Amino acid sequence: MPAGASPAPKAGERLAKWIARAGLCSRREAERWILAGRVAVDGAAVASPALDIDDPARIAVDGRPLPGADKARLWRYHKPRGLLVSHRDPQGRPTVFQGLPAELGRVISVGRLDFNSEGLLLLTNDGALARRLELPETGWARRYRVRVHGKPEAAALERLAQGVRVGGIAYGPIKAALERQQGSNAWLTLSLAEGKNREVRKVLEAQGLFVNRLIRTAYGPFQLGQLEPGAVEEVNRKVLKEQLGAALGAIDAHRRGPA
């Protein structure tokens, strides 16, 4: 290359990246598939992942054309209790991803729900979309119905709206209200903007209230509604556009890669 000359523009994207974008697997797993001879380009098997491709239509995995990878998608999933939100668990516990329909391809979660929590979990085929939806800057409230052991005091619930510090961690404002008291248990409704790790449980336990059931009912504009436990339903593309606007177009453009 002559001195001072600019390098030639990169021709396309890495092969493994296209496969991951199509939702079939992670990039690392795609590299293993390539080395195992499962991936072909223009009808010929590829032996190395160090290959840039300008058009995903040239790629096939196990003899099948690569699924369209041009659009980010989002699903509502009703997570049952007793499932881990993880693709793998060293302890062998069941995960939410093991029972999903195969046609979803590889998806990731938007945030998490812990093992014993249930309710609305958003799933997507796009990491950038997941990060966008997780940002506190969106201002989207996470809403919950929570059953606790104890008798909540109205004043204590009202103080949560100012934010609290528990175990050295500062938690933002939480809107909490008593729905009903049933003997030694009570049902509460909670709304919060960020949702740090086990936030609801930790904050309520600091008030002497011990959570024995936690159901997420909404994540921003997306509602659990009448979705049955274990059921999954795709969010309409029109709804996604209404909620994300130009940001969705930018995410889709990135998925398509260079023009």
Secondary structure, DSSP 8 states (H G I E B T S, - for coil): --TT-------SEEHHHHHHHTTSS-HHHHHHHHHTT-EEETTEE---S--EES-GGGEEETTEE----SS--EEEEEE-TT-BSSS--TT---BGGGGS-GGG-S-EEES---TT-EEEEEEES-HHHHHHHH-GGG---EEEEEEEES---HHHHHHGGG-EEETTEEE--EEEEEEEEETTEEEEEEEESS--TTHHHHHHHHTT-EEEEEEEEEETTEE-TT--TT-EEE--HHHHHHHHTHHHHHHHHHHH---
